[in-house]
Amino acid sequence: MAPCTDTLGAKVLNFSSEPPEIEMQFEAIEEFTHSDGQVVQGGFVTGMLDAPMAHLLMGLYDFKVIPMTLDINVSFLAPTKQGKLIAKAEVVQLGKSTAFMSSKLFQGEKLVATSTSTVKLVATKK
């Protein structure tokens, strides 16, 4: 995992290539919050939605692609609090060089944020 995912306390819980989906856990700490520690800042929430989409694509291609996010659209549905969060990502459509992805972020049973993204698939130089 990259340092940025370490910062988010990321752990892969489940990965499947068929159907293509991933489930990751994150840990929102006080340093991620504003409003006297009550709400996780939106950039961290976005990172927790983006990371599973990228990791799903890397896993599907045996880490031989670098997923470059071209755009990401996030909907914040409820305030995200400190603590454990679960993100679930899936492939909406996969082309030769572009992927369309979606991700959902849960705190307990509550859906707190969703996202969609368009991702360019860039071959690694290895």
VEXDREN-2710 file (C-alpha; in Angstrom, 1 decimal):
% VEXDREN-2710
k/r/px/py/pz
1/MET/0.0/0.0/0.0
2/ALA/1.1/3.6/-0.7
3/PRO/1.9/6.0/2.2
4/CYS/-1.4/7.9/1.5
5/THR/-3.4/4.7/2.1
6/ASP/-1.4/4.0/5.3
7/THR/-2.3/7.5/6.5
8/LEU/-6.0/6.6/6.0
9/GLY/-5.5/3.4/8.0
10/ALA/-6.5/1.3/4.9
11/LYS/-6.9/-2.5/5.0
12/VAL/-8.3/-4.6/2.2
13/LEU/-11.0/-6.8/3.6
14/ASN/-12.3/-8.5/0.4
15/PHE/-11.3/-8.6/-3.3
16/SER/-13.1/-10.3/-6.1
17/SER/-12.2/-10.3/-9.8
18/GLU/-15.6/-11.8/-10.8
19/PRO/-17.6/-9.8/-10.2
20/PRO/-15.0/-7.1/-9.9
21/GLU/-15.4/-5.5/-6.5
22/ILE/-13.4/-4.7/-3.4
23/GLU/-14.1/-3.9/0.2
24/MET/-11.7/-1.8/2.3
25/GLN/-11.6/-0.6/5.9
26/PHE/-10.4/2.9/6.9
27/GLU/-9.8/4.6/10.3
28/ALA/-10.9/8.2/10.6
29/ILE/-8.8/9.8/13.3
30/GLU/-9.2/13.1/15.1
31/GLU/-6.5/14.7/12.9
32/PHE/-8.9/14.3/9.9
33/THR/-11.7/16.3/11.5
34/HIS/-13.0/19.8/11.8
35/SER/-15.8/21.3/13.9
36/ASP/-14.2/20.3/17.3
37/GLY/-13.6/16.8/16.1
38/GLN/-17.2/16.2/15.1
39/VAL/-16.9/15.8/11.3
40/VAL/-14.2/14.2/9.0
41/GLN/-13.0/16.8/6.4
42/GLY/-14.3/16.0/2.9
43/GLY/-10.9/15.5/1.3
44/PHE/-10.2/12.6/3.6
45/VAL/-13.7/11.1/2.8
46/THR/-12.9/11.5/-0.9
47/GLY/-9.6/9.7/-0.4
48/MET/-11.5/6.8/1.3
49/LEU/-13.8/6.6/-1.7
50/ASP/-11.0/6.9/-4.4
51/ALA/-8.5/4.4/-2.9
52/PRO/-10.8/1.3/-3.3
53/MET/-11.6/2.2/-6.9
54/ALA/-7.8/2.5/-7.7
55/HIS/-6.9/-0.7/-5.7
56/LEU/-9.6/-2.7/-7.4
57/LEU/-8.2/-1.8/-10.8
58/MET/-4.6/-2.5/-9.8
59/GLY/-5.7/-5.9/-8.5
60/LEU/-7.6/-6.7/-11.6
61/TYR/-4.5/-6.0/-13.7
62/ASP/-2.0/-7.7/-11.4
63/PHE/-0.5/-4.3/-10.5
64/LYS/0.6/-3.7/-14.1
65/VAL/-1.5/-0.5/-14.5
66/ILE/-1.5/2.8/-12.7
67/PRO/-5.0/4.0/-12.4
68/MET/-5.0/7.8/-13.1
69/THR/-8.3/9.4/-11.9
70/LEU/-9.5/11.8/-14.6
71/ASP/-12.5/12.9/-12.6
72/ILE/-14.3/12.0/-9.4
73/ASN/-17.7/13.0/-8.3
74/VAL/-18.6/12.8/-4.6
75/SER/-21.9/13.0/-2.8
76/PHE/-21.7/13.6/0.9
77/LEU/-24.9/12.1/2.3
78/ALA/-24.3/12.4/6.1
79/PRO/-21.5/13.7/8.4
80/THR/-18.7/11.2/8.6
81/LYS/-17.4/10.8/12.2
82/GLN/-14.2/9.5/13.7
83/GLY/-13.8/5.7/13.7
84/LYS/-14.0/2.8/11.4
85/LEU/-15.4/3.1/7.9
86/ILE/-16.0/0.6/5.2
87/ALA/-15.8/1.4/1.5
88/LYS/-17.1/-0.9/-1.3
89/ALA/-16.1/-0.2/-4.9
90/GLU/-17.1/-1.8/-8.2
91/VAL/-16.5/-1.5/-11.9
92/VAL/-19.3/0.1/-13.7
93/GLN/-17.7/-0.4/-17.2
94/LEU/-14.2/-1.4/-18.2
95/GLY/-12.7/-0.5/-21.6
96/LYS/-9.2/-0.9/-23.0
97/SER/-7.8/2.3/-21.6
98/THR/-10.6/3.8/-19.5
99/ALA/-12.6/2.5/-16.5
100/PHE/-15.8/3.9/-15.1
101/MET/-16.0/3.1/-11.3
102/SER/-18.3/3.6/-8.3
103/SER/-17.7/3.5/-4.6
104/LYS/-19.8/3.7/-1.4
105/LEU/-18.6/4.6/2.1
106/PHE/-20.4/3.3/5.2
107/GLN/-20.1/4.1/8.9
108/GLY/-21.7/1.2/10.6
109/GLU/-24.8/0.5/8.6
110/LYS/-25.2/4.1/7.5
111/LEU/-24.2/5.2/4.0
112/VAL/-22.3/8.4/4.5
113/ALA/-20.9/9.1/1.0
114/THR/-20.8/7.8/-2.6
115/SER/-18.7/8.5/-5.6
116/THR/-18.2/7.8/-9.3
117/SER/-15.0/8.2/-11.3
118/THR/-13.5/8.0/-14.7
119/VAL/-10.0/6.4/-14.7
120/LYS/-7.4/6.2/-17.3
121/LEU/-5.4/2.9/-17.3
122/VAL/-1.7/3.6/-17.7
123/ALA/0.6/0.6/-18.1
124/THR/3.5/0.4/-15.6
125/LYS/7.0/0.7/-17.0
126/LYS/8.2/-2.5/-15.3
END
